[in-house]
Amino acid sequence: MAGRSRDMVVEPVAGTRGAAGAGPASGAPAGSAAEVLGGYLHGRAAEFLRALRAHAREAGGSGGGPGPDGAERDGTAPAVDGLRAAARRLGGTLFTYRPLLDPAWADSLRTELSWLAGTLGREHAYAARLERLLGALHRLAGPAPSAETFGGPAGDGSAGPVVRAGSRAGAVAREKSALPVGAARAGALLDRQLTLARTRAHSAALQALGSARFHAVADAVALLASEAPFRADEARVGLPAPAVLEPLAEQARRHLADAVAALPLSRAGAPYNADGLARSLATEARQDAAWDQVRVLLRLCRYAQEVLEARVGPDARTRSAGEALERHRQASAAAAAAASAAATPRIAPATAYALGVLHADQRHEVEAARFTFGHHWSPGL
């Protein structure tokens, strides 16, 4: 699908027992709660610092900047993704296991890590959103792409070049296919708006990485790599890890189960849900927020279980549900961007119509993602 975000590849997930909290975890970690939780925090802090060093090295060598096409990220992208992933894991773990940690320290660091992960992720989010919307425009309004465009058999039976959806070559291939005037103007409007937003996000990320606030976060994480501040009056940290950490992880699973129970899964149970499109933009935003909260809670459960499993490994049982929620997030954000562009004053009716069709297409994607999540989710995951 066009505009596929890096977040679509769900981070490695430790085996989880899901929201219902079935029997004890297999391979439960040995040691006290302080040893197990502290070891996990030390490991994630070390990952953060390694990504930070890689970013500094790559930025110094490449000059760090977006490509001229506005679609490809610079050579520091893997390091930035590493920083974001480590920041999310640290922040989620600090939230779930906060009762065992110094609350003021945990809350402060979690807030700063959330700020950092959000700031670093916006640039690519805008680029992926633009790619997704332009791809959808050409899919809806343009002629079907030839096999050669996507690396299929050429006319002489040979294999043509492979073109990635997010590449400059993919953008050029789309530009060669003519669009109706309204769709072309809609694409140009989206390009201007989202490219401007991406440029501002890039500048904000560079400014953040050079700020005193970021250096304070890096210093705090560097200290966390060697010592985790537990509560001085918390005697449970010396008890066996399963007895202390499992109830906190179970609480995270209950929160997830409650959030999923509040979703209209029965209404989303149809693969083509026309009723799902008959709502106002304000209603869409409220409902999308509830689904996005489930995505965040599912991620917190994965991180909590990683601590208990004392390893990081894939888990197919939750991967499909997580990917569906990530597709939901991308489609809802793209639909909101199309609606925002349609609200631009004095645009031509044909342009507004194309944007309306694009918005409806992305809302269909939203409903499809909800249906997929409902198909893969069960309380016993």
N, C-alpha and C positions, 0 to 999 in steps of 0.2 A: 504494500500500500504506500502511496506517495506520502512523503513527510514522515516516515517512520522515525520515531524518536529513539535516542539511545536508551531511554528508560523503558522502552518496549521490551528490551532484553532484561527480564526480571533478574535482579541480583541473585547470586547463589544463595539458596535457602536451606537452612538446616531442617531436618525432618521434624514436622510438627504434628501434633495430635489433634489440632483444630479447636474449634470453639467449644465443643462439648466437653473437652477435658477427659478423654478416655484414659485408661490405666497408666501406670508409671512409665516414664520415658525409658526406652531401651538405651543401654550404654550410658547411664547417668554418670556425671563426672564425680570423681573422688576428690575429697578434700573439703575444707571448710568453705562457707559462703564467701568469705573474704578472699580466699585463694582463687576460687573459681571465677567470681565476678571481677576481682582485681586483675586476674590473668587475661580475661577477655578484653577489658578496658585497655590494658597495656598493649595488647596485640592490635586493637583498632587504632590506638594513638600512634603506634609505630607505622601503621599503614598510612596514616595521615601525613606523618613527617616524611616518609619516603616519597609520597606523591608531591609534597611541597618541594623537596629537593629536586625531583624530576622536572617540575614546572620551572623552577629557577634555572636549571640547566638548559632546558629546551627553549625557554623564552630568551635566554642569553644568546643562543645559537641561531634562532630563526627570526628574531625581531618581533615575533608575536603579533599577528594581525590577521584579520579575516581576508580570505581570497578576494580577488577583484570581482568575481561573479556573485559574491554575497551568499553563496550556498555552502561552500566548504569551510570547515573550521581550520584554524592554524595548527602547527605542529604540537602545541601545548594541550590539545584537546584530551588526549588520554590522561595526562596528569591532572587536568581540571576534573575530569570524570572521577578519577581516584580520590581527589580531595572531597568531592561531593558525596561519594559513596561512604567514605570513612566518616565524614561529618554526620551523615544521616544515621549510620549505625551507632555512633557514639551518642548522638542526641536521643535516639529512640531507647537505647539502653539506660541512659540516665533518667529518662522519664519512667520507664517500667520499674526500675529498681531504686527509685528515689528514696523510699523509706529507709534504706540501708546506708544512704550516703549523706554527707553534709548537705542539708537542703539549700542553703544560700548558694553554696558553690555549684551544686548540680543545676539549679534553676538558671543561674547566671551563664554557665557554660552552655547549657542547652539552648538558651535564647540566642547566644552568639553563633553557635553552630548552625542553627536554623536560618539565621540571617545570611551566613556565608553560603550555605548550600543553595538557598533561594537566589542570591545575587549571581552566583556563578552559573546557575542553570538557565537564566532567562534568555541569554543570547541564543543558545542553540534551540530553545523552545520556540522563539520567534522564527528562526530560520526553518525549522521543521514544519511549523504551522503554515508558513508561506508555501513551502514545497507541497504540502498536503493539499492546500486550497487550489493552487495552480494546477496540480495534477487532476483534482476533481473537476475543475473547469473544463479541461481538455477532454476528460472522460465523458462529461455530460454534453458538451457542445461541439466537440471536434470530431473528426473522422476517427475510426478505429485505427490504432497504430499498426504499422506493418510489422511483420515478424522480424525484419532486419533491425528495426529500431531497438528491440530488446534482446538481440543476440540469437534470434531463431534462425532457421534455415533461410538463406538468401535465395534469390531466384535461380542461381546456378547450382543450388544444392549444397553450397558451402555454408559454414557457420559465420554469421556476421559478428561484429564486435559486441561484447557485453556492455550494456549501459546501465549504470546504477541509477535508481530513482532519484537520489539526492545529489547527483553529480552535475557538473557543468554541461557535460555532453547530453545528459537527459534534458536539461533546460533548453539547450540548442535544438534538440530533436522536437521538443514541443513547440518552440518558436516557429519551426518550419511548417507546422500544420496550421492552416488558417482557422481563425475563430470568427464567429459572428461578431458584429460590431459591439453589441452590448456585452458579450462575454469578454471580448478583448479589453474593453474599457474597464470592466470589473476587475480583470486581472491586473491591469495597470494601476488601478486604485489600491488594490490590496498590496501590490508590490511596493508602492510608495509608502503606505502606512506601516507595513510590517518591516520593511527594510529600515525605515527611520527608527522604529522601536528597537530593532536588533542593533543598530549602530549605537543608540543610547545605552542599551544593555551592555554592549561590549565596553563602552567607555566607563560605565558604572563598575563593571567587573575589574577592569584595570585599576580604577581608582581604589576599589575595595582592597585589592591585593597589595597595594602600596600604602595603605592607611595604617595609622597607629592602632585602630580597632582590630584589624586583621593580625597585626603583630602581637597584640595582647592575646588573641585567641590562640595563635601558634605557641606562644609561651605557656599558656595554660595547658595545651595539649602535650607539650614537651614535658611538663611536670607530671601529667597523667601517665605518660609512658613509663614512669618509674614508681609512682606512688598514687594510689586511689584514696581520696579523703573519705573515709567512712565516718559515720556518726560516732562521737565519743561515748554516748550513752546507750548505744545499740549493742546489746550482748549477743544478739542472734548471729552476728557475722562470724562468730567462732564456732557455730554449730555446723553439722554436715550440710553441704550445699543443697541436696535435693529437698531437705525438710524446710529450708528457708527460701530458696529461690523459686521452687515450684508453685507455692501459693501466689506469689506475685505474678508469675507467668500465667497462672490460671485466671487471675483477675483480668489480665489483658485479653485473654480469650473470651471471658464473659462479656467484656465491653464490646468486642467484635461481634459476638453472637447477638447482643442486644441491638447493635446498630443494623445488622443484617435483617433482624426480625422487623425492624421499623421500615424497611424498604418495601415498596409495592411489587414484590417478586411475582405475585399472581398476575398483576396487570402487565408485567414485562414478560409473561410466559408465552407470548405469541411471537413468532419470528417476524411477522409484519404487523406492527402495532400502530395502526392509523390513529388510535386514540392518543397515543403518545405525542403526536404532533399538534394536537388541538389545545395548546396552552399559550399563555402570554410569555414574553421574554423574562419577566420577573419570576413567574412560576418555574420556568426552565432553570433559572439560576438557583432558586431554592432547592429544587430537586437534585440538580447536579451537585450541589454542595453536600447533600446527604450521601450521595454515592461516593463522592471523593473522600468523605470522612471514613467510609468503609475501607477504601484503598489505603488510607493512612494507618488505620487500625490493623489491617492485615499485615502491613509492613512491620508494625510494632510487634505483632505476634511472632513474625519470623525472626526478628532480632532477639526477642526474649527467648525463643527456643534455641537459637544458636548458642546462647550462654549455657543453657542446660545440656545441650548435646556436646559442648566443648569441641565443636568442629563446625566448619562451614562447607556444606555440600548441597547438591541439588535435591529438590523434593518435587516430583511430578504431581503430587496430590494437591498442592496449592499453586503451582506454577500457572495452570490454565486460568484459574480464577483471578490471579494477580494480573496476568496479561490482559484479560477481558476488562478489568478495571482501568488499566493503563490506556487501552484503546478508548474506553469511555472518556477518560480525561482529555485525551487528544482531540477526539471528535467534538466534545462539548466546547472546548476552547476554540476550535476552528469555527464552529457554528456561531459562537459569540463574536468572533472577529468578522465574519461575514455580515452579521446583523449590525455591528458597529459601522462597517463601511457603508452599508445601505442607508444609515442615518446621516450620511454626509450631505450637507445642504446643496441644493441645486444640481444634483446629478441627473442624467438623462433617464427617462423611464425605462429604456432598454437595459441600461446598466443596473438600475434598481431591480428589474425583473431577474436578470442573471444572478445577482447577489441573493435574491430571494430563493431561487432554485438551488443555489449553492448551500444556503442555510438549511433548507429542507433536506437536502442530501446528507449533510452532516448530522442533522437530527435523526435521520434514519440510521446512520452509523451508531449514534448514541443508543438507540433502541436495540439495535443488533448486539451491541456490547452488553447491554443489560440482560438480554435474552441468553447470551453465552454464559454470563456469570451465573445466572439462575440455573442453567443446565449443569454447570460444573460444581456449584456450591452445594454442600450438605453439611449439617451440624456436626457430623462425625468425621470431618476431614482432619 
